[in-house]
Every structure is written in C-alpha cells, then in structure tokens.
Amino acid sequence: MSKLNLRQAREKAGVSVEFVAEQMGVSVELVKSWEAGEKSPEMAQGFSLSMLYGMSLNDITFNLQAQEA
C-alpha cells in the first residue's frame, strides 16, 4: 500500500472534515491546514488521526512537502 496524505486518508475512511475536527477537539480550519500541508499535527494527534482513519501511522504521510504533491 502506498502512503496516503491526510486528505486521502480521511476520504478513504469516509469521514468529513467536520467529523474529524469534532472527534479531535480541534477546529475545522486546523484540520484543513493539516490537509493542505500548511501545518503538521503533533505526534499524539497523528496517532489519533490514524486510529480515527483505521490506518497505521506508517500508511499516512505527515510530511509537509509530501502533502503538496
């Protein structure tokens, strides 16, 4: 399996930005900034995202530059 960026991982999990923000206790704007590669989630947040998306941390790309592609 190739690595997915945060947006792709969320879409594959079938959840909305709003749902992710609510579950994570953060703003929709912050989730969008993670997906756009403008900001990167902290490690604990990355782990929570992977659990929310039903994926391993190894399957998701958190690198800011990798998300720009």
Contacts in CASP RR format, 6 or more apart in sequence:
PFRMAT RR
TARGET T0000
AUTHOR 0000-0000-0000
METHOD contacts of the structure
MODEL  1
MSKLNLRQAREKAGVSVEFVAEQMGVSVELVKSWEAGEKSPEMAQGFSLS
MLYGMSLNDITFNLQAQEA
1 59 0 8 1.000
3 58 0 8 1.000
3 59 0 8 1.000
3 60 0 8 1.000
3 61 0 8 1.000
3 66 0 8 1.000
4 12 0 8 1.000
4 55 0 8 1.000
4 59 0 8 1.000
4 60 0 8 1.000
4 61 0 8 1.000
5 35 0 8 1.000
5 60 0 8 1.000
5 61 0 8 1.000
5 66 0 8 1.000
5 67 0 8 1.000
5 69 0 8 1.000
6 34 0 8 1.000
6 35 0 8 1.000
6 37 0 8 1.000
6 41 0 8 1.000
6 49 0 8 1.000
6 60 0 8 1.000
6 61 0 8 1.000
6 62 0 8 1.000
6 67 0 8 1.000
7 35 0 8 1.000
7 67 0 8 1.000
9 49 0 8 1.000
9 50 0 8 1.000
9 53 0 8 1.000
9 55 0 8 1.000
9 59 0 8 1.000
9 60 0 8 1.000
10 16 0 8 1.000
10 17 0 8 1.000
10 20 0 8 1.000
10 35 0 8 1.000
10 53 0 8 1.000
12 53 0 8 1.000
12 55 0 8 1.000
13 52 0 8 1.000
13 53 0 8 1.000
13 54 0 8 1.000
13 55 0 8 1.000
15 52 0 8 1.000
15 53 0 8 1.000
17 28 0 8 1.000
17 31 0 8 1.000
17 32 0 8 1.000
17 35 0 8 1.000
18 28 0 8 1.000
20 31 0 8 1.000
20 49 0 8 1.000
20 52 0 8 1.000
21 27 0 8 1.000
21 28 0 8 1.000
21 30 0 8 1.000
21 31 0 8 1.000
23 48 0 8 1.000
23 52 0 8 1.000
24 31 0 8 1.000
24 45 0 8 1.000
24 48 0 8 1.000
24 49 0 8 1.000
24 52 0 8 1.000
26 45 0 8 1.000
30 39 0 8 1.000
33 39 0 8 1.000
34 40 0 8 1.000
34 41 0 8 1.000
35 67 0 8 1.000
36 67 0 8 1.000
37 64 0 8 1.000
37 67 0 8 1.000
37 68 0 8 1.000
38 64 0 8 1.000
40 62 0 8 1.000
40 63 0 8 1.000
40 64 0 8 1.000
41 49 0 8 1.000
41 62 0 8 1.000
46 57 0 8 1.000
46 60 0 8 1.000
46 62 0 8 1.000
47 57 0 8 1.000
49 60 0 8 1.000
50 56 0 8 1.000
50 57 0 8 1.000
50 59 0 8 1.000
50 60 0 8 1.000
53 60 0 8 1.000
61 67 0 8 1.000
END
